[in-house]
Amino acid sequence: MRRSLIATVAAVAAALSLSTVPAAATTGDLDPRELQQSSDAVHAAGMYGFYSQARSGHERWSGASGVADVQTRRPVRPGMPHRVGSITKTFVSVAVLQQAERGRIDLDAPVARYLPDLIPGERGQKVTIRMLLNHTSGIGDHIAGIFPSLLEGSPKSLDDNRFRTFTSAELVRHGLAAPSPGEPGSQPGSYSNTNYVIAGLVLQKVTGMPAEDYVTRFVIRRAGLRETSFPRSPYLRGEHSKAYENLYGLIDPPKDYSVYDMSWAGVAGNLVSTMNDLNTFYRALLRGKLIGRASLAEMQRTVKISVGGFVMDYGLGLYPLELPCGRFWGHDGGVFGMGTQSLISEDGRRELSFGMNLMKYQRFDENGQMLPNDIDPAMFRFLMTASCGGTAAPSLKAAPSIPLLPTSRFLAGIR
């Protein structure tokens, strides 16, 4: 049990994080019936609400299955605003690269060049902007410091911090106080939300405006996104789903955390968006609308990083996912009660974004090993159907569970 509790903290810290999905499938056009059936299967497996959008060329399919509120049985809808967690990192990375194109940020310059007093001692001279963006800085994560009760197997700090506002400086202090996972630049690096909080402060320093404002003006608006924003209060606007957190059985029944002050995530994971906007964003990125081709190549230059012991390839706010129908790029994210995955094929033709409203539903045995569940293989089937076409997607019996460690990907806490 102790191992699963430690994994819980790592999961929350990684909640803006990462993927690796094996399987066999072939490319194909969108099949609305098959996609809806696959979506419904995720709900039938135990997910409260699941909503998504898939694109193939000029074709689009949007669907939803399940409920947004388990009490009233109000249904989820495809266009609901949704907290997307660490997908925010791609937006921030794009903003930093825009400034690099203008010569105002050098990716290989130390953080101390821009913020000389932020990281004490030689560390500030060793950690570069690139290391922040690809998680090889050796800086720890602030999550355990913000939510200390998770180390004790209690969700108490989740409730204590619901309406608490954290400053970026506080988050950085917690991250710098956390044990260092390694020397700056060493591999594998270690996923840390604090890296992006610092990147946001660098962005603020060189642009003269808060990182959220810069990203809104020069990334969100340039991409043509109409339903993507940084929250100004603990409340989500418009018709939205509730956000149910199970915390691996520590919160039973799952509790709604849709009303929450997201300052604890900072620009590492506090963005609100829709599945349609996420697909539009990643398409704009891969088509060179937001940064040049050379900068995109920098984003796609990967290193090895560790997320709770799981080693994966990671670029600058972007990671690759090898599927049988080709390579996809994207990110996933998770906050308390909401998880998201967004992927786009390397040629930009096939896109997929989906969100869910029940998080960390898995269970562990007495040895801290995650037990099989029905949701993971159902979600695997949907991902394969939407990304590669369903004709050759594996059956639920044949499909392995998506290898989501408690610390990785959209099933985690915040990434």
C-alpha positions in Angstrom: 0.0 0.0 0.0 2.9 2.4 0.8 4.1 2.1 -2.8 0.7 3.0 -4.2 0.5 6.1 -1.9 3.8 7.3 -3.2 2.6 6.6 -6.7 -0.4 8.8 -6.0 1.8 11.8 -5.4 3.8 11.1 -8.5 0.6 10.6 -10.4 -0.6 14.0 -9.4 2.8 15.5 -10.3 2.8 13.8 -13.6 -0.7 14.5 -14.3 0.2 16.6 -17.2 2.0 13.7 -19.0 2.8 10.9 -21.3 2.0 7.9 -23.5 3.1 4.7 -25.1 0.5 2.5 -26.8 1.2 -0.7 -28.6 -1.3 -2.4 -31.0 -2.1 -3.3 -34.5 -4.4 -1.2 -36.8 -4.5 0.3 -40.2 -5.3 3.8 -41.4 -8.9 4.5 -42.5 -11.6 7.1 -42.8 -13.8 8.0 -39.9 -16.6 5.6 -39.2 -19.2 7.4 -37.1 -21.0 4.3 -36.0 -17.8 2.5 -35.0 -16.5 5.6 -33.2 -19.7 6.0 -31.2 -19.8 2.4 -30.3 -16.2 2.5 -29.1 -16.9 5.7 -27.1 -20.0 4.0 -25.5 -17.8 1.1 -24.6 -15.6 3.3 -22.5 -18.6 4.6 -20.6 -20.0 1.0 -20.2 -16.7 -0.1 -18.7 -17.1 2.4 -15.9 -16.1 5.8 -17.0 -18.7 8.4 -16.0 -18.5 10.6 -19.0 -16.3 10.5 -22.1 -16.3 13.1 -24.9 -14.1 13.4 -28.0 -13.5 14.6 -31.5 -11.7 12.8 -34.3 -10.6 14.3 -37.6 -9.4 12.7 -40.9 -8.5 15.3 -43.5 -11.7 17.4 -43.9 -13.9 14.9 -42.1 -14.9 15.5 -38.5 -16.7 13.4 -35.9 -17.6 14.5 -32.4 -19.2 12.3 -29.9 -20.0 11.8 -26.2 -21.0 9.0 -23.9 -22.2 9.0 -20.3 -23.0 11.6 -17.8 -21.7 15.0 -16.7 -23.3 14.7 -13.3 -23.8 11.4 -11.6 -26.7 12.7 -9.5 -28.8 14.4 -12.1 -27.7 12.1 -14.9 -27.2 15.2 -17.1 -25.4 13.9 -20.2 -21.9 14.9 -21.4 -21.6 16.7 -24.7 -18.7 16.8 -27.1 -18.1 20.6 -26.9 -18.0 21.0 -23.1 -15.2 23.2 -21.7 -12.7 21.0 -19.9 -9.5 21.4 -17.8 -6.8 19.9 -20.0 -3.9 19.8 -17.5 -0.4 19.4 -18.9 -1.5 19.9 -22.5 -1.0 23.5 -21.4 2.8 22.7 -21.6 2.6 22.5 -25.4 1.1 26.0 -25.5 3.8 27.4 -23.2 6.6 25.7 -25.2 5.3 27.3 -28.4 5.3 30.7 -26.7 8.9 30.3 -25.6 9.9 29.2 -29.1 8.3 32.2 -30.6 10.5 34.3 -28.4 13.5 32.2 -29.4 12.7 33.0 -33.0 12.8 36.7 -32.2 16.2 36.3 -30.5 14.9 37.2 -27.1 15.3 33.7 -25.6 18.3 31.4 -26.2 17.2 27.8 -25.5 20.7 26.8 -24.4 21.2 29.8 -22.2 21.0 29.3 -18.4 17.9 30.4 -16.5 20.2 32.8 -14.5 20.6 34.9 -17.6 16.9 35.9 -17.4 16.2 35.4 -13.7 19.5 35.7 -11.9 18.0 35.3 -8.4 15.4 32.6 -9.0 17.6 29.4 -8.8 20.3 29.8 -6.2 24.0 29.1 -6.7 25.6 27.2 -9.6 22.3 25.4 -10.3 20.9 28.5 -11.9 23.9 28.7 -14.2 23.6 25.0 -15.2 19.9 24.7 -15.9 19.0 26.0 -19.4 15.7 26.9 -20.9 15.8 23.8 -23.1 16.2 21.7 -19.9 13.1 23.2 -18.5 11.1 22.4 -21.6 12.3 18.8 -21.9 12.4 18.0 -18.2 16.1 17.4 -17.9 16.7 20.3 -15.5 17.1 18.1 -12.4 14.5 20.3 -10.6 12.0 18.5 -8.4 8.2 18.8 -8.6 6.2 21.1 -6.4 3.2 18.9 -6.2 4.1 16.9 -3.1 4.8 20.2 -1.3 1.5 21.6 -2.3 -0.5 18.5 -1.4 1.5 16.9 1.5 -1.4 14.7 2.8 -1.1 12.5 -0.3 2.2 11.2 1.1 0.1 10.0 4.1 -2.6 8.4 2.0 -5.1 11.2 2.7 -6.9 13.5 0.3 -7.2 16.2 3.1 -4.9 18.7 1.3 -7.0 18.5 -1.8 -9.9 19.9 0.1 -7.8 22.3 2.1 -6.5 23.9 -1.1 -9.7 24.1 -3.1 -9.9 27.9 -2.8 -6.3 28.7 -2.0 -4.3 30.8 -4.5 -0.7 30.0 -4.9 1.8 32.3 -6.5 4.4 31.1 -9.1 7.1 32.0 -6.6 5.6 29.6 -4.0 5.4 26.8 -6.6 9.0 27.3 -7.5 10.1 27.3 -3.9 8.4 24.0 -3.3 10.0 22.6 -6.5 13.5 23.7 -5.6 13.0 22.3 -2.1 12.0 18.9 -3.4 14.7 16.2 -3.8 16.6 16.7 -7.1 16.1 13.7 -9.4 19.5 14.2 -11.1 22.1 16.6 -12.4 21.0 19.3 -15.0 21.2 17.8 -18.5 21.5 14.2 -17.4 19.2 11.5 -18.9 16.8 10.2 -18.3 15.4 13.5 -17.1 12.4 13.6 -14.7 9.0 15.0 -15.4 8.4 18.1 -13.2 5.6 20.7 -13.4 7.9 23.2 -11.7 10.0 23.3 -14.9 7.1 25.0 -16.8 6.3 27.3 -14.0 9.9 28.6 -14.3 9.5 28.7 -18.1 6.5 30.9 -17.6 8.4 33.3 -15.4 11.2 33.5 -18.1 8.5 34.3 -20.6 7.1 37.0 -18.4 10.5 38.5 -17.9 11.3 38.8 -21.7 7.9 39.9 -22.8 6.9 42.2 -20.0 3.5 40.5 -19.5 2.2 37.5 -17.6 2.8 34.2 -19.4 -1.0 33.6 -19.5 -1.6 36.9 -21.3 1.2 36.3 -23.8 0.0 32.7 -24.6 -3.6 34.0 -25.0 -2.6 36.8 -27.4 0.1 35.1 -29.5 -0.7 31.4 -29.3 -4.4 30.9 -28.5 -5.7 33.7 -30.7 -3.2 33.1 -33.5 -4.4 29.5 -33.7 -8.0 30.7 -34.0 -9.2 29.1 -30.8 -12.4 30.5 -29.5 -13.1 28.3 -26.4 -9.6 28.1 -24.9 -8.6 30.3 -21.9 -6.8 30.4 -18.6 -9.3 30.4 -15.7 -9.7 33.6 -13.7 -11.6 31.9 -10.9 -12.2 28.5 -9.4 -15.3 28.1 -11.5 -15.6 26.7 -15.0 -17.8 28.8 -17.4 -20.7 27.5 -19.5 -22.2 24.1 -19.4 -19.4 21.8 -18.2 -19.0 18.4 -16.7 -18.3 17.8 -13.1 -14.8 16.4 -12.3 -14.8 13.2 -10.2 -11.7 12.2 -8.4 -11.3 8.7 -7.0 -7.6 8.9 -6.0 -7.1 5.2 -6.4 -9.9 4.4 -3.9 -8.9 6.9 -1.3 -11.9 9.0 -2.2 -14.9 6.6 -2.3 -17.3 7.5 -3.7 -15.5 9.8 -6.1 -15.8 13.5 -5.3 -16.5 16.4 -7.6 -13.5 18.8 -7.9 -14.8 20.9 -10.8 -14.8 24.0 -8.6 -11.1 24.5 -7.8 -8.5 27.2 -7.8 -6.0 26.1 -10.4 -3.2 28.3 -9.3 -1.5 25.2 -7.9 -0.8 24.0 -11.4 0.3 27.4 -12.8 1.1 27.5 -16.5 2.2 23.9 -16.2 -1.4 22.8 -16.4 -4.2 25.3 -15.8 -5.7 25.7 -19.3 -9.4 25.2 -20.1 -10.2 24.1 -23.7 -12.5 21.9 -25.8 -11.7 18.9 -27.9 -12.4 20.8 -31.1 -10.0 23.6 -30.0 -7.3 21.1 -29.1 -7.4 19.5 -32.5 -7.3 22.9 -34.1 -4.3 23.9 -32.0 -2.2 20.9 -32.9 -3.0 21.2 -36.5 -2.0 24.8 -36.5 1.3 23.9 -34.8 2.2 21.1 -37.2 1.3 23.3 -40.2 3.7 26.0 -39.2 1.0 28.6 -38.3 2.4 29.2 -34.8 6.2 28.7 -35.2 8.5 28.0 -38.0 9.6 24.6 -39.2 13.0 24.9 -37.5 11.3 25.6 -34.2 8.9 22.7 -34.7 12.0 20.5 -35.3 13.4 21.6 -32.0 10.1 20.7 -30.3 10.3 17.2 -31.9 13.9 16.7 -30.8 13.4 14.1 -28.0 15.3 13.0 -24.9 14.6 10.2 -22.4 12.7 11.2 -19.3 11.3 9.3 -16.5 7.7 9.6 -15.2 7.4 7.6 -12.0 9.9 5.0 -13.3 8.4 4.8 -16.7 11.0 6.0 -19.3 9.7 7.7 -22.5 10.7 10.0 -25.3 9.9 13.7 -24.7 10.6 16.8 -26.8 9.8 20.4 -25.9 6.3 20.2 -24.6 5.5 17.5 -27.1 6.0 13.8 -27.3 5.8 11.1 -30.0 3.5 8.1 -29.9 4.4 5.2 -32.3 1.2 3.5 -33.6 1.1 0.8 -36.3 -0.4 3.4 -38.7 2.4 5.9 -38.1 3.9 8.3 -35.7 1.7 10.7 -33.8 2.6 13.8 -31.7 0.8 15.4 -28.8 0.4 15.5 -25.1 -2.0 14.4 -22.4 -3.0 16.0 -19.2 -4.8 15.4 -16.0 -6.0 17.4 -13.0 -8.2 16.3 -10.2 -11.3 14.7 -11.8 -10.5 15.5 -15.5 -8.2 13.8 -17.9 -7.4 14.6 -21.6 -5.4 13.2 -24.5 -4.6 15.0 -27.8 -2.8 13.4 -30.7 -2.1 14.3 -34.3 -0.4 12.2 -37.0 3.0 13.4 -38.3 1.5 14.3 -41.7 -1.2 16.3 -39.9 -4.1 14.4 -41.5 -5.4 12.4 -38.5 -6.3 14.0 -35.2 -7.9 12.9 -32.0 -8.7 14.6 -28.7 -10.7 13.1 -25.9 -11.6 14.0 -22.3 -13.0 12.2 -19.3 -14.5 13.1 -16.0 -13.4 10.4 -13.6 -9.7 10.1 -12.6 -7.5 7.6 -10.9 -10.1 4.9 -10.9 -7.6 2.1 -10.8 -6.9 -0.1 -7.7 -3.7 -1.6 -6.3 -3.0 -5.0 -4.7 -1.2 -5.4 -1.4 2.2 -5.2 -3.3 1.4 -1.8 -4.8 0.8 -3.3 -8.3 -2.1 -1.9 -10.4 -4.9 -4.3 -10.8 -6.6 -4.8 -14.3 -9.7 -2.9 -14.9 -12.2 -2.6 -17.8 -11.8 1.1 -18.6 -8.2 1.0 -19.8 -8.7 -1.6 -22.6 -11.9 0.1 -23.7 -10.1 3.4 -23.9 -7.3 1.7 -25.8 -9.8 0.4 -28.3 -11.2 3.9 -28.8 -7.8 5.4 -29.2 -6.9 2.9 -31.9 -10.3 3.2 -33.7 -10.1 7.0 -33.8 -6.4 7.3 -34.7 -5.8 4.4 -37.0 -9.2 3.3 -38.1 -11.3 0.6 -36.5 -11.2 -2.1 -39.1 -8.1 -3.7 -37.6 -8.3 -2.3 -34.1 -7.9 -5.2 -31.6 -10.9 -6.6 -29.8 -11.3 -5.7 -26.2 -10.2 -9.2 -25.3 -7.0 -9.0 -27.4 -6.2 -5.4 -26.5 -3.7 -5.0 -23.8 -4.4 -2.3 -21.2 -2.8 1.0 -22.1 0.4 0.9 -20.1 -0.5 3.9 -17.9 1.5 3.9 -14.8 -0.3 5.7 -12.0 2.2 8.5 -12.7 1.8 8.8 -16.4 -0.6 10.2 -18.9 -4.2 11.3 -18.7 -5.0 8.8 -15.9 -2.8 10.6 -13.5 -3.3 13.7 -11.5 -1.9 16.8 -13.1 0.5 16.8 -16.0 
